[in-house]
C-alpha cells in the first residue's frame, strides 16, 4: 500500500503560535468557508449579547440593592410605642408650606395636632401623613415586611397626576422603582380630618418583595390571616391606633373585566356620598371577600383599604379592608370567628373566572 494513501487525509500542521490559532478559530479569516464564517459571527454575537446581559444584570442587582437599602434606612423613623414613646401633642416647627397644620388648637378649635413621633419625618417630607405596619409579619432577619411611612400628594385638579407621582418616587421625591406607600389624594388627611375609608396603595414588586408585595400572602389561607390580623396605622395626628382586617378580595380595575358594573372600591372615601354609601360599600366588600369574621362594622367607624396588584390575572387588584379597633371590639373573639368562605359563595369578576373558574388561587407572594 502506498504511503501516500496512509497520509492523504491528514491536514498540514498549523505552525502558527497558539494565540494566532486561537484568534483564527473564533474570528473570520481568509480562506474560511461560508459555514465557518457564519459560525464565527454567531459566536461573536453570542459573546456580545452575553457581555451586555452581564452588564444589565449587574446594574439590575445594584438597583435592587439600592432599593432594599433605602427601605431599610427609612425604618429608623418608625414610631415605637412599646418603648415609652412620648404621646403628648406638640407644636411642630416645620415649613409653613406643609399641608399638615402644626398650630396648637385653641379651646374652641377642633383642629387636630401633629404628634411628637411624626415631626422628624414631616420635616423631611411635607407629603408625609402617616405610618403603616403589620406587626409580627417578618422576614428571616426579623424585619417587618410591611413597615413604611405613608405619603399623600396634594390634589391640584388631576387625580391621576397626584396619585401617580408616588408610583415611582420615594418620599424625598427621587425616582424609586418600588414607589412609596401612598394615600388617595382626593380627600386630604389634615388637621381638619380624614376620609372615612383611607385608600392606601403600594406596588406588588414580585421577587424584590418591597412595598405591598407581601400582602399577597393573605391569599394563602384563613390560617395566615389569623396569624397577622392587625394593621397598625397612624396618621400624623394619631397614636398607637390598630385596625383589624375583616375582608380580602380580588377586584376588577377596569369596566371590561366584568359582566356587571365593577366594584370601584377606591371611590368609597366618604360614606355620606349618596353614590358611594356605606351600605353599598360594606355589601360589596362582604360579597367579594374570601374570608368572614364576627366584627361589627358601622358607618361611624374608621376604615383603611390596602390595595396592590394581583398578578394571577393581568390588571386586577388584591385588596384588604380593615376597621379601626374600638373599646367594644374583642380581638380574641374576632380571631376565633375567622373562617374561609366557600369558593361558591365568593363573587369573582369575569376575567378571574375565565382563568381560574369560581375558585381562589394562591401562586406564592412573588408571583
N, C-alpha and C positions, 0 to 999 in steps of 0.2 A: 504493500500500500504506500502510495506516495506520501511523503512527509507533508506536502502542501495540503493534502486532504485533512490532515490532523489539525492544522493550524488555520485553515481558511476562515473559520468563523470567529476567531479571536480578534478583538479590536486592538488597534495600536495603542500602546500605553500612553497616557497623557503625562507629559513630562513637566507640565506647569506645577507651580507650588500649590500648597493646599488652599491658600487664600484665593488664588485665581480660580481654582477648580470649584470652590465654594460659591463664588460670585457667579460663575458661568452656569451653575446648577439652578440658580434662582432668578438670574437676570437674563432677558432675551439677548442672544449672542448671534453673531454672524454664522450662518450655516445651519441655524435651528430650523426644524420643520414647522409647519403651521400648528400642528398639535402641540408641539413643545412650547411654542411662543404663547399659545392660549393658556397652557398650564401655568406658565410663569406669570402671566398677567393676572390670572385668577389668584395665584398665591400672593402676589404683591398687594392686590386689592384686599385680600383677606387680612393681611398684616396691617394695612392702613385702617381698616374697619375695627380690628381688634384694638389698635392703639387708641383710636378715638373713643371706643367704648370704655376702655380703662380710664381714660381721662374724664369722660362723662360720669362714670360710676364713682370716681374719686370725688368729683365736685358734688355729686348727689349725696354721698355719705357725709361729706363735710357740711352740707346744708342741713341734713338730718341731725347731725350732732349739734350744730348751732341752734337749731330749733329746740332740741332737748335741753341744752344748757340754758337757753333763755327761760324756758318753762320752769326749770329748777330754781333759777335765780329769782324769779318773781314771787316764789312761795315765801320768801322771807317776810313779806308784808302780811302774811296770813294772821288774822286775829286768833289769839289763843285764849279761849275762855277758861280753860282748865287751870291756867297759871295765874289766876287772880287778876286778869286784865281789868284795868280801871274802867268802869262803865258810866262815869259821870258825863253829863252833857257839857260840852265846852264850846267856846267860840274859837273857830279855827282861822288862822291868818293865811288865807290863800288869795290868789289873784282874783281881782273883782270881776274878771271876765268869765269866771267859772259859773256854770249853770246851777251849782249847788249853793244854797244860801248858808252863810256861816254866822249870821247875826243871832245873838241870843234873843229868844222870844220875850215879849212883854207879857204881863199878867193877862192881857186881853187877847193876845195873839195865839192863833192855833198853828203857827208855823213850826215845823219840825227843825231840830238842831242836829248838825253833823256831830257824830260821835268821835271820841278820842282815837279809837283804833284806826279810823279811816283817814286821819289827817295827813299822814306822810304820803300815801299813795294818791290822795287827792291833789297834793301839791305837784306830784309827778304828772298827773293827767286830770284835766278838768272834766273829762268824759267818764271818769270812774264813778260808778253808782252803787257798787256792792261787791260782795264776795260769796262764792258758792263752793260748797264742799260736800262730798259724800263720805262721812267718817267710816273708817274701817275697811273701805274698799281700796286695797293697797296692792302694790307690785311686790316683787321679791325683795326690794330694798326697804319695804315698809312705808313707801311714799304713796299717798292717795292719788288715784288716777284722776279723780275729779276734784280739783283744788285750785281755783282760779279767781282772779279779780274779774269783775263784770263791768262792762262799759256800755254807754248809750250815747249815740251820736245825736246831736240836736237836729230836730226836724225843721227844715228850711224850705218846705214846699215840694220836696220829692222824697217819697218814702223809700224808693229804690236806692237813690243816691246815699241817703243816710244809713239805711240798713246794710247796703253792700260794702260800705267803707271798711268795716272791721272783718269782712270775709278774708281779707288778705293784708291786714295791718295789725301790728302789736299795739299795746296801749300807749307806746311812745310815738306812734304814727309812722313807724318804719315798716317796710314791706316784710311780711311774715307769712309763709306758706300756710301754716296751721291756722292763721287768723286768731281772733280773740273771741272770748265768750261775751256775747252782746245781747242787749235787750232791744226789742222792737221800739222804734223811735217815736211812734205816733203819740203815745201818752207818756209824758216825761215822769221820771222819778225825781222829785224835787222836794223843796221844803213845804210845799202845799199838799203833797200827797203822792199817789202812785196808782197804777192800774189795779183793778180788782183781780185781774189774772195777768201776771207778768210773763210775757213770752220771752224765753231765753234761748238763743241759738248758739250752736257750735258745730264745727266741721266733724265729719267722720273721716279720719286720716288713714284708715286701714292699718297696714303693718307698722306705721310710725307710732300709732297709739296715743297721740296727743289730742288736745281739745276734748270733744264729746265722744270720741271713738268708742270708749269702753261702756257707754250706755247701751250698746248693742248686747251686752251680756245679760241684760234684763229680759232678753228673748228666750234665754235658755230654759227657765222653768220658774214656777212659783217658789221653789225652794231657794233660788238665788234671791228673789225679791224679799223673802223672809230674812235673809242674812243682811240685806242692805236696804231697809225700808225708809230710812230717814235721810233727807237732804237738809243740810244747814245752809240757809240763805239769808243774808242780812244786807239790806240796803245800808247806805252810809248813815242812815238815821236810826238804825236798829242795833240791838244787842242780843246775841245768843238766841236767835229765832230758829225754830225747827219745823220742817214740813214733812208730812208722811205721804209716800207715794200710794195712790189708790187706783191708778189706771195706767195702762201701757198699750199702745196700739200702733199699727202701720196705717199711714194715711196717704191718700192721693194728694198730689200737689197741683195738678192741672185738671181742668174740666174733662178733657178727653179720656182720662184714666178710669172713668166710671160711667155706669149707665144712668145714674141718678145724680142730682146736684151733690158735689163733693162736700165733705165736712171741712170747711175752711176754718179750722181751729185757731189759726193765727189772727183772725179778726175779732175774736171774743176777748176784748180787753176790758171794756167797761160794761157791766151787766145791765145798766139801765138803758142801754141802747135797744130800741124795740126790735130791730132786725137781728140783734145778737144778744138775746136774753139769756139769763142764767138757765132757765128751764130747757131751752133748745140746746145749750152747750152741754149741760150735765147729761141730758138724754143721749146725745151723740157720743159723748165720752164713754158712757156705760155700754152703749150698743157695740162699740168697736173694741173695747178693752179685752185683753187676753186674760185678765185676772179680775177677781171680785174680792171685796172685803167689807166688813161692817164698820164703815166710817161715815158719820153723818156730815153731809155737805149742805150748806145753806148759802144763800146769796150774800149774806153778811160776812162770810168767811173770806180769807185771803188765799190766793192760789198762785202757783207757778206752773208753767208748762215748759218742759225742756224738749227742744226739737233738734234733730240731726238727720242725716241721710240714712236711708235703708237700702242697701245695695243688692239685696236679693232680687229686687226688681228695679229697673232703672227709674230714677226721678221720683221715688217715693220717699216718705219720711217716717222716722221712728220717733214716737212721742211718749213722754212720761208726764203724768199730771200729778201734782201733789198739793195737799192742803196744809195750811199753817196749823200746827197743833195748838189747841186751846186747853184751858183747865178742865174742860168737860171730856176731853179725849183720853182714853186709856190705851196707851200704846201696846201693852201686853195683850189686851183683848183684841186689838186690831191685828196683831201678828197672828194670833190663833185663828182669826177669821179668814185669812188669805186663802184663796182657792183658785185653781186653774178653772177657767171656763171651758166647757166642751167646745171643740172647734165648730161644731154645727151651730152653736149659739152666737158665734162671733161674726160680725159683719166685716168682710174683706172687700176692698174695691176690686172692680173687674180686672184690672191689669194684674193684680196679685193672683186672683182666681185662675186667670189664663195660664199662669206659670205653675202655681203650687196647689191649685184647687182651693177648696174652703178649709185650708189647713195652715197651722202655724209652721214656721220654718226657722231654724237657727243654724247657720253655717259657720259659726265662730265669730269672735269680735273683730277679727282682722279682714273679714270678707268685704 
